[in-house]
Amino acid sequence: MNSLHFMGTGLYIPPKVVTNDDLSKIVDTSDEWIYPRTGIKRRHINEGLTNSEMAARACKQALENSHVNPDELCCLIMATFSPDTFSPANACTVLHMLDLPEHILSFDINGACAGFLMALTVARGILAQCPGKKALVVASEFCSDFTDWTDRSTCVLFGDGAAAAVISLDNFSPFYFTGGTGKGDEAIQVKASPRAGDDFHVIRMTGSKVFRFAVTVLQQAITELLGRAGLTADDVDHIICHQANFRIIKHVYEKMGIDPAKFYINIEEYGNTSGASSAIALAEMNEKGLLKRGDKIMMICFGAGLVYEGILFEW
Ligand code: UT7
C-alpha cells in the first residue's frame, strides 16, 4: 500500500522543432538512417530558456491542474542530468522562480534517464513522513546544451523538455518497485570537469552497449514487477518505457509477447529527452485523457550508470 496519487500534471515542450532533414544539413546523416534505426522524426530544442525556467513552467501548470495550495507542499524534487548550476540545486531555483513557501525542501536527483522514477520513489518516502502533504516532482532536461553538434552518433538522438506532477500518498492501492545498477558506467558519460579528460560537458555514448543493457533490464523489470504484484501483462493497462529507441521497446514486446498497444510511444515527436522522457509521456497521456482512475500503469526507465528502475501503480 502507500502508493502515489497523481493530483495534476504539467508539461513544457519547447516550441522549436528540429527535423531529421534539418540535422542532415549540419552532420552526415539522413532521415533514412535515423527513423528506421530509432523511431525519431523530430525533436524539440530549447532556445532562450534555462533548464530551471523550463522546469518552472511545467511545475506551474502541474500546480494549476492539481488545484493544490503551495502551502500544502512538503518537497520539490527535480530530476535532471543537465542542470544550469551544480549548486544550488535547480529545484531551489525553481522554488524561488515560482515564489513557493520556504518550508518546502528542494533538491535535485541525477538519475539520468531514470531520474523521474527515482524522484517519485524518493518523494513517496518523504510523503510518508509528512501526513496530508503533497510533493511537486519535475523532470527537466536541456540535453541540447550538452550535445556535441558535430557528433552524428549522439546529436540526432536527444531533445529537450520538462514535465511535472503534484503527488500525494494513496493509502488504498499498492505500489511496486524494482531497480538496480549494471556494469558499464563508461557507456554513457557527460564529464563535468576538464580535469576528467577531453570531451567534458558533452554527451558521449556507446549506443550498442546501452541497447543490450536496455533490452535485458526492461524484460527483467517487467517480469519482476508482474511477479511481485501477482499480475500478468494482460492485467496492466499502460506501459511507459524510457523513450530512447523505438526498436528497444519493439524488441521487448515481441520477445515477451505483450500487446504492443499497451506501450505508449512518443519518441517520434520528442526524441530522447533523458530523465524527462517518462514524465513527458505520463503528462501527455493525462492531458489527452488516456488515463482512467484505477488503471494499472507500469513505468520502466534505464540510462547512464548503467541504472534502471521500474514502478507499478494504479492511476
Ligand atoms: O537515454 C540513454 C539511453 N540510450 C539508449 O538507450 C541508446 C541505445 N542505443 C541505440 O539506440 C542505438 O545503439 C543507436 C541508435 C544509438 C545507434 O544505432 P546502431 O544500430 O547501434 O548503430 P551503430 O552505433 O552501431 O552505428 C552503425 C553505423 C556506423 O557506421 P559504420 O561504422 O558501420 O560505418 C556509424 O558511424 O552507423 C553510423 N552512424 C550514423 N550514420 C548516419 C551513427 N550515427 C549515424 C547517423 N547517421 N546519425
Residues whose N, C-alpha, C, O or C-beta is under 5 A from the ligand:
A	BS01	UT7	D28 T29 S30 W33 R37 T38 C113 R152 S153 V156 G207 S208 V210 F211 A214 A244 N245 N272 F302 G303
